[in-house]
Amino acid sequence: MKEMAALSEVYERLRGEIVDGTFDAGANLVELALAERYGTSRTPIREALRRLQQDGLVERGDRGMRVRSRSPEEILEIYEVRIALEATAASAAATRHSDFDLIRIHKAQSAMDAVSPQDPAAMASANRAVHEAIWTASHNGTVVDLLTRLNNHLTRYPATTLEIPGRWAEALAEHHELVQAIESRDADRAGTLARTHMAKARDLRLQLYREA
């Protein structure tokens, strides 16, 4: 029980420090040094690194594990898959959603509508909640799992595209159109809207990368 708690704590702390940039892209993650940093043995460190590798946040290098580097090519790869999966999820949600699914989607969207555009973290969190509600409404566990994994990859790019001037209002409008298509059970339109929505996110993500 204690080992599981130690692993969970180490995993969350290390993941948080990778995402917030404490460990730079390409930084070597030495087990002994991390064990000293977190005041634990090397066993939970090793297991946390294994889980983070599965999440796509670390990779094996010449000298052990290291933080995965960032690149525009990776952004394109992630979004190439995510665009297709988001469209699939939206189409499936339009076809398969239950009344409860709709309640959950509307609740998430209402919460997003109420978020201040001056709070980037809250914006990103609320936006993700809407997408996750739509994924759930697709009733396709494989799609949900793959989208969750892709979202883990994107956590290494912490800046949110929703901060770009004009994007927040645009994203809200796009979400409302998408939710309406899902509610109307228009699978083709829902898929098209989701694809367009995510293609814009890809282009803006590349813009942020260039500017950084």
C-alpha positions in Angstrom: 0.0 0.0 0.0 2.8 2.4 0.9 4.7 1.4 -2.2 1.7 2.3 -4.4 1.3 5.6 -2.6 5.0 6.4 -3.1 4.7 5.5 -6.8 1.7 7.7 -7.3 3.3 10.7 -5.6 6.5 10.3 -7.5 4.7 9.9 -10.8 2.5 13.0 -10.2 5.4 15.2 -9.1 7.7 14.2 -11.9 4.9 14.5 -14.5 4.1 17.9 -13.2 7.7 19.1 -13.3 8.1 17.8 -16.9 4.9 19.6 -18.0 5.7 22.9 -16.3 9.2 23.0 -17.8 11.2 22.4 -14.6 12.9 19.6 -16.6 13.7 20.9 -20.1 13.1 18.9 -23.3 16.0 16.5 -23.7 17.0 16.6 -20.0 18.4 13.3 -18.7 16.3 11.7 -15.9 18.8 9.9 -13.7 17.1 7.5 -11.3 19.6 8.1 -8.4 19.3 11.9 -8.7 15.5 11.7 -8.9 15.4 9.4 -5.9 17.3 11.9 -3.9 15.2 14.8 -5.2 11.9 13.1 -4.1 13.3 11.4 -1.0 12.5 7.9 -2.1 14.1 4.7 -3.3 14.9 4.0 -7.0 12.0 1.5 -7.4 9.1 4.0 -7.6 11.3 6.3 -9.7 11.9 3.5 -12.2 8.1 2.6 -12.3 7.2 6.3 -12.7 9.5 6.7 -15.6 8.0 3.6 -17.2 4.5 5.1 -16.9 5.7 8.4 -18.2 7.3 6.7 -21.2 3.9 5.1 -21.9 2.3 8.6 -21.6 4.7 9.8 -24.2 6.4 12.3 -21.9 9.8 10.6 -21.7 11.9 8.5 -24.0 14.9 6.2 -23.8 18.1 7.9 -24.9 21.8 7.0 -25.1 22.2 7.6 -21.3 18.9 6.3 -20.0 15.6 8.1 -19.8 15.2 11.7 -20.9 12.4 14.2 -21.4 11.0 14.0 -24.9 12.0 16.8 -27.2 9.5 19.1 -28.9 9.2 19.7 -32.6 6.8 21.0 -35.3 7.0 17.5 -36.9 5.6 16.0 -33.7 2.8 18.6 -33.5 1.8 17.6 -37.1 1.9 13.9 -36.3 -0.2 14.3 -33.1 -2.8 16.5 -34.8 -3.0 14.3 -37.9 -4.2 11.5 -35.7 -6.2 13.7 -33.3 -8.2 15.4 -36.0 -9.3 12.1 -37.4 -10.2 10.7 -33.9 -12.0 13.9 -32.8 -14.1 13.7 -36.0 -14.8 10.0 -35.3 -15.8 10.7 -31.7 -18.1 13.6 -32.7 -19.8 11.6 -35.4 -20.3 8.6 -33.1 -21.6 10.9 -30.3 -24.2 12.3 -32.7 -25.4 8.8 -33.5 -25.1 7.1 -30.1 -25.6 9.8 -27.4 -28.0 9.2 -24.6 -30.0 11.9 -22.8 -27.5 11.7 -20.0 -24.7 12.3 -22.4 -26.3 15.4 -23.7 -26.8 16.7 -20.2 -23.1 16.1 -19.5 -22.1 17.9 -22.7 -24.3 20.9 -22.1 -23.1 21.2 -18.5 -19.5 21.2 -19.6 -20.2 23.7 -22.3 -22.1 26.0 -19.9 -19.1 25.8 -17.6 -16.8 26.8 -20.4 -19.0 29.7 -21.4 -18.7 31.1 -17.9 -14.9 30.9 -17.8 -13.0 34.2 -17.7 -10.8 34.7 -20.9 -8.2 36.1 -18.5 -7.5 32.7 -16.9 -5.6 30.5 -19.4 -5.4 27.4 -17.2 -9.2 27.5 -16.6 -9.8 28.1 -20.3 -7.8 25.0 -21.2 -9.4 22.9 -18.5 -13.0 23.8 -19.4 -12.2 23.3 -23.1 -10.8 19.8 -22.4 -13.9 19.0 -20.3 -16.2 19.6 -23.3 -14.1 17.5 -25.6 -14.0 14.7 -23.0 -17.8 14.8 -22.6 -18.1 14.4 -26.4 -15.6 11.5 -26.4 -17.6 9.8 -23.7 -20.8 10.2 -25.7 -19.2 8.4 -28.6 -19.4 5.2 -26.5 -16.2 4.0 -28.1 -13.7 3.1 -25.5 -10.8 2.7 -28.0 -11.3 6.2 -29.3 -11.5 7.6 -25.8 -8.3 5.8 -24.8 -6.4 7.0 -27.9 -7.5 10.6 -27.5 -6.5 10.6 -23.8 -3.0 9.4 -24.8 -2.7 12.0 -27.5 -3.8 14.7 -24.9 -0.9 13.4 -22.7 1.5 14.1 -25.5 0.2 17.7 -25.9 0.8 18.4 -22.2 4.5 19.0 -23.1 3.3 22.0 -25.0 1.8 23.9 -22.1 0.8 27.2 -23.8 -2.9 27.1 -24.8 -4.0 28.1 -28.2 -7.0 29.6 -26.6 -4.9 32.6 -25.4 -4.3 33.7 -29.0 -6.4 36.9 -29.6 -9.8 36.1 -30.9 -9.5 32.4 -30.5 -11.5 32.0 -27.3 -14.7 33.6 -28.8 -14.2 31.6 -32.0 -13.7 28.3 -30.1 -16.9 28.9 -28.1 -18.9 29.5 -31.3 -17.4 26.4 -32.9 -18.3 24.3 -29.8 -21.9 25.5 -29.8 -22.2 24.5 -33.5 -20.7 21.1 -32.7 -23.0 20.5 -29.7 -26.0 21.5 -31.8 -25.0 19.0 -34.5 -24.6 16.2 -32.0 -27.9 17.0 -30.3 -29.6 16.9 -33.8 -28.0 13.6 -34.5 -26.3 15.0 -37.6 -23.3 12.7 -37.7 -21.8 14.1 -41.0 -22.0 17.7 -39.8 -20.6 16.9 -36.3 -17.7 15.1 -37.9 -16.9 17.9 -40.3 -17.2 20.6 -37.5 -14.9 18.6 -35.2 -12.4 18.2 -38.0 -12.4 21.9 -38.8 -12.2 22.9 -35.2 -9.1 20.7 -34.6 -7.4 21.7 -37.8 -7.5 25.3 -36.6 -6.1 24.2 -33.2 -3.2 22.5 -35.1 -2.4 25.6 -37.1 -2.5 27.8 -34.0 -0.3 25.3 -32.1 2.3 25.5 -34.8 2.1 29.3 -34.7 2.7 29.2 -30.9 5.7 26.9 -31.5 7.2 29.3 -34.1 6.8 32.3 -31.8 8.3 30.5 -28.8 
